[in-house]
């Protein structure tokens, strides 16, 4: 019984780590998207001024 319970905990811990990694990845993608948008808009404004 204890062995089954421990392996169950191990599975939950693994999925929690995977979810955390995906969350960090999504957060990084979001930041890159925002930075890219600002860079594009800045370049567009510079192009319109010149």
N, C-alpha and C positions, 0 to 999 in steps of 0.2 A: 504494500500500500504506500509506504513512504517513498519508494523508488518512483512509482508512477506520479506521485504528487510533486516530487522534485523535478522530474522531466517536464511536467506541465509548467512549472515555474520557469524553467529554462526557456521553454518556447515563448512564454509571455515576455520574458526579458529580451529575447532576440527580436521579437516583433516590435517592442518598444524602441529598441535601438534603431531598427530599420525605419520606423516612423519618424524618429527624431532626425535621422539622416535625410529623409525625404523632405521634412519640414525645413531643414537648413538649406537644402538644395532649392526648394521653391522660393525661400526668402532671398537667396542669392540671385536667382533668375529675376525676381521682381525688382531688386535693386539695379541690376544690369539694364533691365527694360526702362526703368525710370531715368537712369543716367543716359542711356542712348537717346531717349526722347528729348531730354534737355539739350543734349549735344546737337541733335538734328535741328531743333528749333533755334538754337543759338546760331548755328551755321546759316540757317535760312534768313534770320534777321540780319546777320552780317552781310549776306549776299544782297538783300534788299536795300541796305543802306548804301552800299558801294555802287 
